[in-house]
Amino acid sequence: MNDSGIKIEVHLIQNFAPSNLNRDDTGQPKSATFGGFRRARISSQCSKRSTRQLWREGNSVAVGERTKLLKSRLAQHLKTERSSDEKIETVLDTFLSQFYSKMDGKDSNKTAVLVFVSQEEIDTAAELIEKHWKRLSEGKQLEAKDEKAAVTVLHKARTSADIAMFGRMLAEQPGRNTDGSCQVAHPISTHKVDMEMDYYTAVDDLNPTEETGAGMIGVVGFNSACFYRYALVDRDQLARNLARKTARDNGKWTEELEESDYTEADKVIKAFLEAMVYAIPTGKQNSFAAQNLPSFGLFVKRQGGVPVSLANAFAKPVRPTKESDDLVGLSVQRLTKHWDCLKKVYGEQGVQKIACFHIEQDDNLNTLKECDKGNIKDAINAII
């Protein structure tokens, strides 16, 4: 069957209490200049990490491992007698250098780069090691014929949801890279922000009563921001990644997608939409406990047309001007108004379905009010 051409957008408005969810190299909350004003920012890498952690805890979909310690993971998957073989170092080093990465020159237990692998691929790699143990134990890499067969077997090993979504790069094995099926924007605040500093002290509980002063002092940066978050999922690319379909040099796919290939893709998309809503960065949470869920969410399913970020709704920072103004409400109102303007100028752009959910934003939805599903569960089900 031909590709469906379906892409799914996620738009969220999420207001966080004072926090330092994602800090830079100086320990301060990350920021960016947008529209000529400084905004609070959370990196897309942080957002994706939070998604992977939520998936790992919930076991809703398969999650891979990004690590330099693949050598030790492979050793654990070998047969007991193999793990005690004195040649195991040579075997693993030879195999990893041929199929993943050369070893770190400073630490022989680590690969030179981070390697992103699924659990099933680890199992498959261990089986290949045992199959070719004799040759690998001599420090010899697999011959061309066996290498090609091994690459095919590794490719067919089931990939994890996070690799299929976010992609992976094997610098020394470019033919085995996975193109990500998901784009995640850096969340930015809908308004201008000023960074604040918390000067704190810690008391030494065993200090004599007559001795004053703190046992230590410190400073931590923080801010409070209402973020606009955006992500895009290519349903066809996701299904292709999960089914391990490959492409020719001319860009045409060697294997067409089947209807069954989309079953797992839709399961992962559902898990991703849920994670976008519920996954919260863990930075400094013990100090700030900023556990705040989105106040508004919009899911858009397109077939054809072009995907659209609504970030430009906030090129001019939202700014409450009177006590009755609500920063979250003003942000939702600005976003929905911008949506209506884009639709008026550019048309539907392939929109098939729209679903939104919110907390007390009835007066700010504009034309999206007719798409209100009332809750997150029904909003997701309306899109999948």
C-alpha positions in Angstrom: 0.0 0.0 0.0 1.1 3.6 -0.5 2.2 5.8 2.3 -0.6 7.4 4.3 1.0 10.8 4.4 -0.3 11.3 7.9 1.5 13.5 10.4 0.4 14.4 13.9 1.1 17.6 15.7 1.1 18.3 19.4 0.7 21.8 20.8 0.7 22.4 24.6 0.5 25.4 27.0 2.1 24.4 30.3 2.6 26.8 33.2 5.3 25.8 35.7 5.7 27.2 39.2 9.2 28.5 40.2 11.7 25.9 39.0 14.9 25.1 37.3 13.8 22.2 35.1 16.7 22.2 32.7 19.9 24.1 33.5 22.9 25.2 31.4 26.6 24.8 32.0 26.5 27.5 34.8 23.6 25.8 36.6 21.1 28.5 35.5 17.7 27.7 33.8 18.2 27.6 30.1 16.9 30.5 28.0 16.7 31.8 24.5 16.0 35.1 22.7 12.7 35.0 20.7 10.9 38.0 19.2 13.6 40.2 20.6 12.9 39.2 24.2 14.5 36.7 26.6 12.4 33.6 27.1 12.7 30.6 29.4 13.6 27.5 27.5 13.7 23.7 28.0 15.9 21.8 25.5 14.3 19.3 23.2 16.8 16.7 24.4 15.5 17.2 27.9 11.9 16.7 26.7 12.8 13.5 24.9 14.7 12.2 27.9 11.7 12.8 30.1 9.5 10.9 27.6 11.9 7.9 27.5 12.0 7.8 31.3 8.2 7.9 31.6 8.0 5.0 29.1 10.7 3.1 31.0 8.7 3.4 34.3 5.3 2.7 32.7 6.4 -0.2 30.5 3.8 0.9 27.9 6.3 0.5 25.0 9.7 -1.0 24.5 12.6 1.3 25.4 16.2 1.0 24.3 19.4 1.9 26.0 21.8 4.7 25.1 25.2 3.7 26.6 28.9 3.4 26.3 28.7 0.2 28.4 27.4 -2.0 25.6 30.4 -4.3 26.2 29.3 -5.3 29.7 25.6 -5.6 28.6 26.6 -8.0 25.9 28.7 -10.0 28.3 25.7 -10.5 30.5 23.7 -11.9 27.6 26.3 -14.6 26.7 26.1 -18.1 27.9 27.6 -18.7 31.3 30.6 -20.6 30.0 31.3 -17.8 27.5 31.3 -15.1 30.1 34.2 -16.8 32.0 36.3 -17.4 28.9 39.6 -15.6 29.0 39.2 -14.5 25.4 36.0 -12.7 26.0 37.7 -9.3 25.9 39.1 -9.9 22.5 35.8 -11.3 21.2 33.7 -8.4 22.4 36.2 -5.7 21.3 36.5 -7.2 17.8 32.7 -7.5 17.4 31.9 -4.1 18.7 34.6 -2.4 16.5 33.1 -4.0 13.4 29.4 -3.5 14.1 29.1 -0.5 16.5 32.1 1.5 17.6 35.7 1.2 18.4 36.6 1.1 22.1 37.6 4.1 24.2 41.3 4.4 24.3 41.2 5.5 28.0 38.7 2.9 29.2 38.6 -0.5 27.6 35.2 -1.2 29.1 33.5 1.6 27.1 32.9 2.3 23.5 34.3 5.5 22.1 30.8 6.9 21.5 27.3 6.4 23.0 25.5 3.6 21.3 21.7 3.5 21.1 20.3 -0.1 21.0 17.1 -2.0 21.7 16.9 -4.9 24.0 16.2 -7.3 21.2 19.2 -6.1 19.2 21.4 -6.8 22.3 20.0 -10.3 22.4 20.6 -10.7 18.6 24.2 -9.4 18.9 24.9 -11.9 21.7 23.7 -14.7 19.5 25.9 -13.6 16.6 28.9 -13.4 18.9 28.4 -17.0 20.0 27.9 -18.1 16.4 31.2 -16.6 15.3 33.1 -17.1 18.6 36.0 -19.0 17.2 36.9 -16.3 14.6 36.3 -13.4 16.9 38.4 -15.0 19.7 41.3 -14.8 17.3 40.9 -11.1 17.0 39.6 -11.4 13.4 36.6 -9.5 12.2 33.9 -11.4 10.2 34.5 -11.9 6.5 32.5 -9.9 4.0 29.8 -12.6 3.5 29.3 -13.2 7.2 29.4 -9.5 7.9 26.6 -8.8 5.4 24.5 -11.6 6.9 25.1 -10.3 10.4 24.1 -6.7 9.4 20.9 -8.1 8.0 20.1 -10.0 11.2 20.8 -7.0 13.3 18.6 -4.9 11.1 15.7 -7.3 11.4 15.9 -7.3 15.2 13.0 -5.4 16.6 13.8 -1.8 17.4 12.5 0.1 20.4 9.9 2.9 20.4 12.4 5.6 21.4 14.9 4.7 18.6 12.0 4.6 16.1 10.8 7.9 17.3 14.0 9.9 17.9 16.4 8.1 15.6 19.9 7.0 16.2 23.3 7.6 14.6 26.1 5.1 14.4 29.0 7.3 13.3 31.1 4.3 12.2 28.2 2.5 10.7 26.3 5.1 8.6 24.4 2.5 6.7 22.7 1.4 9.9 21.5 4.9 11.1 17.8 5.4 11.8 16.0 8.5 10.7 13.9 9.9 13.5 10.2 10.0 12.9 9.6 12.7 15.5 10.5 16.4 15.6 10.5 18.1 19.1 10.8 21.8 19.4 12.5 23.5 22.4 9.7 24.7 24.7 9.9 28.4 25.2 8.0 30.7 27.5 5.1 32.6 26.0 6.3 35.7 27.8 9.4 37.6 28.7 11.3 36.2 31.7 13.7 37.5 34.3 16.0 35.0 36.0 15.9 35.0 39.8 18.3 33.7 42.4 17.7 31.8 45.6 20.3 32.4 48.3 20.0 29.5 50.7 21.8 28.3 53.8 22.1 25.0 55.6 22.4 24.8 59.4 24.8 22.4 61.1 22.6 20.5 63.5 25.5 19.7 65.8 26.8 23.2 66.1 27.1 24.4 69.8 24.2 26.7 70.7 26.4 29.7 71.2 27.9 29.3 67.7 26.0 31.2 65.0 26.2 31.0 61.3 25.3 28.5 58.6 27.2 25.3 57.9 27.1 26.1 54.2 25.6 28.7 51.9 24.7 28.5 48.2 22.9 30.1 45.3 20.6 28.5 42.7 18.9 30.2 39.7 15.2 29.7 38.9 12.3 31.2 37.1 8.6 30.7 36.6 7.3 30.3 33.1 4.3 29.4 30.9 5.7 27.3 28.1 4.5 26.7 24.5 5.5 23.1 23.5 5.4 21.6 20.1 6.2 18.2 18.5 5.5 16.5 15.2 5.3 12.8 14.4 5.5 11.3 10.9 3.3 8.2 11.1 4.7 6.6 7.9 8.3 7.0 9.0 7.5 5.6 12.5 5.8 2.6 11.0 8.8 2.1 8.6 11.3 2.3 11.5 9.4 -0.2 13.6 9.0 -2.6 10.7 12.6 -2.1 9.7 11.8 -1.1 6.1 14.8 0.1 4.1 15.3 2.6 1.3 17.0 2.5 -2.0 19.6 5.1 -3.1 17.1 6.8 -5.3 14.8 7.5 -2.3 12.2 4.8 -3.1 11.4 2.3 -0.5 12.3 -1.3 -1.1 9.3 -2.6 0.8 5.9 -1.0 0.9 4.2 -0.5 4.3 1.3 -2.9 5.1 -1.7 -2.0 7.2 -0.4 -4.3 9.9 2.7 -2.1 10.1 0.7 0.8 11.4 -0.7 -1.1 14.4 2.5 -0.8 16.5 3.1 2.7 15.1 -0.3 3.9 16.4 0.4 2.3 19.8 3.7 4.2 20.0 2.0 7.5 18.9 -0.6 7.1 21.6 2.2 6.5 24.2 4.0 9.6 22.9 1.0 11.8 23.1 0.5 10.7 26.7 4.1 11.2 27.5 4.1 14.7 26.0 1.4 15.6 28.5 2.6 13.7 31.6 6.4 13.6 31.3 8.0 16.5 33.3 11.7 17.2 33.4 13.3 16.2 36.7 15.8 19.0 37.1 15.9 20.4 40.7 12.5 18.9 41.4 13.6 18.0 45.0 14.2 21.7 45.5 11.1 23.1 43.7 8.6 20.3 43.1 7.2 22.0 40.0 4.8 19.2 39.1 2.4 21.1 36.8 0.4 19.5 34.0 -0.6 21.3 30.8 -3.5 23.8 31.0 -4.2 23.4 27.3 -3.5 20.8 24.6 -4.2 20.6 20.9 -3.7 17.5 18.7 -3.8 17.9 14.9 -3.9 15.1 12.4 -2.9 16.1 8.9 -2.8 14.2 5.6 -0.9 16.2 3.1 -0.4 19.9 3.5 2.4 21.2 5.7 2.9 20.9 9.5 2.7 24.2 11.3 4.3 25.3 14.6 2.3 28.0 16.5 5.3 29.5 18.2 4.9 32.8 16.3 1.7 33.4 18.2 4.2 34.5 21.0 6.6 36.5 18.9 5.2 39.4 20.8 5.4 38.3 24.5 2.2 37.8 26.4 1.9 40.3 29.1 -0.8 40.6 31.8 -1.7 44.3 32.2 -4.2 44.2 35.0 -4.8 42.1 38.1 -7.7 40.2 36.5 -5.4 39.0 33.6 -4.4 35.4 33.6 -1.1 34.5 32.0 -2.2 31.0 31.1 -5.5 32.2 29.7 -3.9 35.0 27.7 -1.4 32.4 26.2 -4.2 30.0 25.2 -6.2 32.9 23.7 -3.2 34.1 21.7 -2.5 30.5 20.5 -6.1 29.8 19.4 -6.4 33.2 17.7 -3.2 32.5 15.8 -4.5 29.1 14.7 -7.6 30.8 13.3 -5.5 33.4 11.4 -3.3 30.7 9.9 -6.4 28.8 8.8 -7.9 31.9 7.2 -4.8 32.7 5.2 -3.4 29.2 4.3 -6.5 27.1 4.4 -6.9 23.6 6.0 -3.4 22.3 4.9 -4.6 18.7 5.0 -6.2 18.8 8.4 -8.2 15.6 9.0 -8.9 15.7 12.7 -8.5 18.2 15.5 -8.9 17.5 19.2 -8.2 19.7 22.3 -8.4 19.5 26.0 -8.1 22.2 28.7 -8.5 23.3 32.2 -10.9 26.2 32.6 -10.2 27.8 29.2 -13.7 27.8 27.7 -13.6 31.5 27.0 -10.2 31.4 25.2 -10.7 28.6 22.7 -12.2 30.7 19.8 -13.1 28.4 16.9 -11.4 25.4 18.6 -14.2 25.2 21.1 -16.0 22.8 18.8 -13.0 20.4 19.0 -13.0 20.3 22.8 -13.0 16.7 23.9 -13.2 17.4 27.6 -10.3 15.2 28.8 -7.0 14.0 27.6 -8.1 10.4 27.1 -10.9 11.3 24.6 -8.7 13.8 22.9 -6.0 11.2 22.2 -8.6 8.6 21.1 -10.1 11.1 18.7 -6.7 11.5 16.9 -5.4 7.9 16.9 
